[in-house]
Structures are given as structure tokens and as C-alpha cells.
Amino acid sequence: MRLLNKTAIVTGASSGIGRAIALLFAREGATVIAADITEDVVEGGEPVIHALRKLTDSAMFVRTDISRQADVQSLFHLVVTRFGRVDILINNAMVRGGLPLADTTEADWDRVMDVNLKGAYLCLRAAVLQMLKQDIVNEARGRIVNITSQHGMIGAPQDFAYGVSKAGLVYMTRQVATDYAKDYIICNAVAPGKILTGKTGPAVDPERLDYSRRRTPMPRLGTPQDVARAVLFLASDDATYIAGHNLMVDGGWMAQ
């Protein structure tokens, strides 16, 4: 129960990594606000709020388009009005582009940046503005964990806009940590490597999977639970004197 009495907003919570984070946080005692643009689950199955309600009565689902300022303001207003504070923000929502530079249209670029960078900025700003008003509890007014990617540090093959957006989020993490650690607002990031979320399509192309397995030193690929456990650590009071860090969860991929 490492998050007992904590209120946590998880964006992109309906599917994949965000869903795993939301469910683990609920098991650890948090009041989870699952924010997503849809209740549909990419991998199939029951909506996340149904899964959360099996663990706790306090969870909420809030339909939110994080690329819209009005939606983000409404989300944070609702949470603060109902629960009094925002202890944790998990900036997880994202979209992929799936195209190399030459094939990336302006519309493709804008779609990715609107969610992955503008949306992250809007959530970060709303969280920081609220956290600055909060009392310090265990050396923190609030904790923020951004979900970045190994492709924010190395090339994202055939996915130009996505890679650029994740590199930007790595920078945002450092900048927020630098500016607000003195105010006891703790910002870090988790960078997943190859994670098998259950999605179909290009992500599980046999050739890509074979390459990822050969490229990863550990004898398996990652799961959403691997990422969720790392996020839990950084969101909890166990993570002391850590700020601006981008924690790799990649089975050693970036180490070699």
C-alpha cells in the first residue's frame, strides 16, 4: 500500500502501459483517476474503470482529450474539487506517427505533437500550478512521472514525429525537475524499451520481434507490468533525492 491516501491522475489509462499503471496504483491504495479519450481497450477486454472498480470504490474514469486545454482544466478542476489535491500525475497518453520524415505530412506532425508534446505540456502545467498550492508531505508537494521511450534517445525507425516528441518529453522532464524541485515538486520519467502490450499490427511483426529479442540482453521482452512497477517506485515516497531522471525499462537494450 505504498500509495495509500494518494490521488493519482493517469492519462492514456484505457489500454496498454497506462492501464497497467492505473491497476497497480489502485492495488497500492491510490485513488486513481483514469483519463483517456476513449473507454475502448486497444487490446480488447473490459473498460479500465470496470477493472478498477473490482479493486476499489474510489476510482474514476474521466473522458479527456489532453490536446485540448479546456479538457485538461476540467480534469484537474474535477479532481481537486472532489479530492482536494493531486498527489501524482502520470503523463502517459500518446499517439504514434508511423512514418519516416519524407512521408510525414504537416497534418501527421501536428497530430503527434498535439498529443505527445502539447498534451504533456498542458497536463504538466496544470499539475504544477495545483501542486504549488499544496502542503508538503514526505518531502513532496506532488510527484510527476512522464512516460518517455528509448526512442527519445535513439532513432525511432520509420517514426520520425514520434521519436522527436519523446525526445521533447525527456527534455521537459529535466526542465520541470530543474525549475520546481526547490518547491518539492518531483518530476522524473520512465523510458520503456520493447514492450508487448497485446496490440496487433506492425508492433508485433515477426521480423521486428526477432530483431528486438536479439537486441535485448535479457532473455525476454518487456510487459506493461514491468513499466508500471518502475513508475510506482518513482511515484512513491520510496524515491527520495531523485529528480530529472529518465529510468530505462528496456531489459538492457540501451546498455549495449
C-alpha positions as CSV (number, residue, x, y, z in Angstrom):
1,M,0.0,0.0,0.0
2,R,2.7,2.4,-1.0
3,L,0.2,4.9,-2.4
4,L,-2.3,4.9,0.4
5,N,-4.3,8.1,0.6
6,K,-2.7,9.4,-2.6
7,T,-4.7,10.8,-5.5
8,A,-3.2,9.9,-8.9
9,I,-4.2,11.0,-12.4
10,V,-3.1,8.6,-15.1
11,T,-3.5,9.7,-18.7
12,G,-3.9,7.2,-21.5
13,A,-5.2,4.8,-18.9
14,S,-7.6,2.7,-21.0
15,S,-5.0,0.5,-22.7
16,G,-1.5,-0.9,-22.5
17,I,1.0,0.6,-20.2
18,G,-1.4,3.3,-18.8
19,R,-3.9,0.6,-17.9
20,A,-1.3,-1.4,-16.1
21,I,-0.1,1.6,-14.2
22,A,-3.7,2.5,-13.2
23,L,-4.4,-1.0,-11.9
24,L,-1.2,-1.3,-10.0
25,F,-1.7,2.1,-8.4
26,A,-5.2,1.0,-7.3
27,R,-3.7,-2.2,-5.7
28,E,-1.2,0.0,-3.9
29,G,-4.0,2.1,-2.3
30,A,-4.2,5.1,-4.6
31,T,-7.4,6.9,-5.6
32,V,-7.0,6.6,-9.4
33,I,-8.4,9.0,-11.9
34,A,-8.1,7.2,-15.3
35,A,-8.1,9.8,-18.0
36,D,-8.4,8.8,-21.7
37,I,-10.1,10.0,-24.9
38,T,-12.0,6.7,-25.1
39,E,-13.0,3.8,-22.9
40,D,-12.3,1.3,-25.7
41,V,-9.4,-1.0,-24.9
42,V,-6.9,-1.4,-27.8
43,E,-6.0,-4.9,-26.7
44,G,-9.7,-5.8,-26.1
45,G,-11.4,-6.6,-22.9
46,E,-13.4,-4.7,-20.3
47,P,-13.1,-0.9,-19.8
48,V,-10.4,0.1,-17.3
49,I,-13.0,1.6,-14.9
50,H,-14.7,-1.8,-14.6
51,A,-11.3,-3.4,-13.8
52,L,-10.5,-0.6,-11.3
53,R,-13.9,-1.0,-9.5
54,K,-13.0,-4.6,-8.7
55,L,-10.1,-3.2,-6.7
56,T,-11.5,0.0,-5.2
57,D,-14.7,2.1,-5.0
58,S,-12.8,5.4,-5.3
59,A,-11.6,5.1,-8.9
60,M,-13.0,7.4,-11.6
61,F,-12.9,7.5,-15.4
62,V,-12.8,10.9,-17.0
63,R,-13.0,11.2,-20.7
64,T,-10.2,13.6,-21.6
65,D,-8.6,14.9,-24.8
66,I,-5.3,16.1,-23.4
67,S,-4.6,18.1,-26.5
68,R,-7.4,20.4,-25.5
69,Q,-6.7,22.9,-22.8
70,A,-10.4,23.0,-21.7
71,D,-10.4,19.2,-21.2
72,V,-7.3,19.3,-19.1
73,Q,-8.5,22.2,-17.0
74,S,-11.8,20.4,-16.5
75,L,-10.0,17.2,-15.5
76,F,-7.9,18.9,-12.8
77,H,-10.7,21.0,-11.5
78,L,-12.8,17.9,-11.1
79,V,-10.1,16.1,-9.2
80,V,-9.2,19.0,-6.9
81,T,-12.9,19.7,-6.2
82,R,-13.6,16.1,-5.3
83,F,-10.4,15.0,-3.6
84,G,-8.7,18.2,-2.5
85,R,-5.3,17.7,-4.2
86,V,-3.3,16.0,-6.9
87,D,-0.5,13.9,-5.4
88,I,0.6,12.2,-8.6
89,L,0.4,12.8,-12.4
90,I,1.4,10.1,-14.8
91,N,1.8,11.6,-18.2
92,N,1.3,8.5,-20.4
93,A,-1.1,9.4,-23.2
94,M,0.5,9.4,-26.7
95,V,-0.1,8.6,-30.3
96,R,2.3,7.3,-33.0
97,G,3.0,8.7,-36.4
98,G,4.4,5.6,-38.0
99,L,6.1,7.4,-40.9
100,P,9.6,8.4,-41.9
101,L,10.4,12.2,-42.3
102,A,9.8,12.3,-46.1
103,D,6.3,10.8,-45.7
104,T,5.3,12.8,-42.7
105,T,2.7,15.4,-43.7
106,E,2.1,18.6,-41.7
107,A,-1.2,17.0,-40.5
108,D,0.7,13.9,-39.3
109,W,3.2,16.0,-37.5
110,D,0.5,18.2,-35.9
111,R,-1.5,15.2,-34.7
112,V,1.5,13.6,-32.9
113,M,2.8,16.9,-31.4
114,D,-0.7,17.9,-30.3
115,V,-0.9,14.8,-28.0
116,N,2.6,13.9,-27.2
117,L,4.0,17.3,-26.6
118,K,1.2,19.9,-26.3
119,G,-0.9,17.5,-24.3
120,A,2.0,16.7,-22.0
121,Y,2.7,20.4,-21.5
122,L,-0.9,21.1,-20.7
123,C,-1.0,18.4,-18.1
124,L,2.4,19.3,-16.6
125,R,1.4,23.0,-16.3
126,A,-2.0,22.1,-14.7
127,A,-0.3,19.7,-12.3
128,V,2.5,22.1,-11.3
129,L,0.0,25.0,-10.8
130,Q,-2.0,22.8,-8.4
131,M,0.9,21.2,-6.6
132,L,2.4,24.7,-5.8
133,K,-0.7,25.3,-3.7
134,Q,-0.4,22.0,-1.7
135,D,1.2,21.2,1.6
136,I,4.5,19.3,1.6
137,V,4.0,15.7,2.6
138,N,7.1,13.5,3.0
139,E,9.3,16.0,1.1
140,A,6.9,16.4,-1.8
141,R,4.1,18.6,-2.8
142,G,3.5,16.3,-5.7
143,R,5.2,13.8,-8.0
144,I,5.1,13.6,-11.8
145,V,6.3,10.7,-13.9
146,N,6.4,11.1,-17.7
147,I,6.4,8.0,-19.9
148,T,9.0,8.7,-22.5
149,S,10.7,6.0,-24.6
150,Q,14.1,4.6,-25.6
151,H,13.2,6.2,-28.9
152,G,13.6,9.6,-27.3
153,M,17.3,8.9,-27.1
154,I,18.0,6.8,-30.2
155,G,16.3,6.8,-33.6
156,A,12.7,5.6,-33.9
157,P,12.9,3.7,-37.2
158,Q,10.2,4.9,-39.7
159,D,8.5,7.0,-37.0
160,F,10.0,10.5,-37.2
161,A,7.4,12.6,-35.3
162,Y,7.0,10.0,-32.5
163,G,10.8,10.0,-31.8
164,V,11.0,13.7,-31.8
165,S,8.1,14.0,-29.5
166,K,9.6,11.6,-27.0
167,A,12.9,13.4,-27.1
168,G,11.0,16.5,-26.2
169,L,9.3,14.8,-23.3
170,V,12.7,13.7,-21.9
171,Y,13.8,17.4,-22.0
172,M,10.5,18.5,-20.4
173,T,11.2,16.1,-17.5
174,R,14.6,17.6,-16.9
175,Q,13.4,21.2,-17.2
176,V,10.4,20.7,-14.8
177,A,12.7,18.9,-12.3
178,T,15.3,21.8,-12.6
179,D,12.7,24.5,-12.1
180,Y,10.5,23.0,-9.4
181,A,12.5,20.6,-7.3
182,K,13.1,23.5,-4.9
183,D,9.3,23.7,-4.5
184,Y,9.2,20.0,-3.6
185,I,7.6,19.1,-6.9
186,I,9.4,15.9,-8.0
187,C,9.5,15.1,-11.8
188,N,11.0,12.0,-13.3
189,A,10.4,9.8,-16.3
190,V,10.3,6.1,-17.3
191,A,11.5,5.1,-20.7
192,P,10.2,1.8,-21.9
193,G,12.0,-0.4,-24.4
194,K,10.3,-3.1,-26.4
195,I,7.1,-3.8,-24.5
196,L,4.5,-6.4,-25.5
197,T,1.2,-4.8,-24.7
198,G,-1.1,-7.2,-26.6
199,K,-1.5,-4.8,-29.5
200,T,-1.5,-6.3,-33.0
201,G,-0.2,-4.8,-36.2
202,P,3.4,-3.6,-37.0
203,A,4.4,-3.7,-33.4
204,V,4.3,-7.5,-33.4
205,D,5.7,-8.0,-36.9
206,P,7.7,-11.2,-36.7
207,E,10.9,-9.6,-38.1
208,R,10.7,-6.7,-35.7
209,L,10.1,-9.0,-32.8
210,D,13.0,-11.2,-33.8
211,Y,15.3,-8.1,-34.0
212,S,14.1,-6.9,-30.6
213,R,14.7,-10.2,-29.0
214,R,18.2,-10.4,-30.4
215,R,18.9,-6.8,-29.4
216,T,17.7,-7.1,-25.8
217,P,20.3,-8.7,-23.4
218,M,17.6,-10.1,-21.1
219,P,16.0,-13.3,-22.3
220,R,12.5,-11.9,-22.8
221,L,10.8,-8.7,-24.0
222,G,9.0,-6.3,-21.6
223,T,5.5,-6.3,-20.3
224,P,3.3,-3.3,-19.2
225,Q,3.7,-4.6,-15.6
226,D,7.5,-4.1,-15.9
227,V,6.9,-0.4,-16.7
228,A,4.2,0.0,-14.1
229,R,6.5,-1.2,-11.3
230,A,9.2,1.3,-12.3
231,V,6.5,4.1,-12.4
232,L,5.2,3.0,-9.0
233,F,8.7,3.4,-7.5
234,L,9.2,6.9,-8.8
235,A,5.6,7.9,-7.8
236,S,6.1,6.7,-4.3
237,D,7.8,8.0,-1.2
238,D,10.5,5.3,-1.7
239,A,12.0,7.5,-4.4
240,T,14.0,10.1,-2.4
241,Y,16.6,12.5,-3.8
242,I,15.8,11.6,-7.4
243,A,14.8,14.3,-9.8
244,G,15.0,14.8,-13.5
245,H,15.9,11.1,-14.1
246,N,14.8,9.1,-17.1
247,L,14.7,5.5,-15.9
248,M,15.2,2.9,-18.7
249,V,13.0,-0.2,-18.5
250,D,14.4,-1.9,-21.6
251,G,16.0,-5.2,-20.5
252,G,19.4,-3.7,-21.1
253,W,18.8,-2.6,-24.7
254,M,20.4,0.8,-24.2
255,A,23.3,-0.6,-22.2
256,Q,24.9,-2.3,-25.2
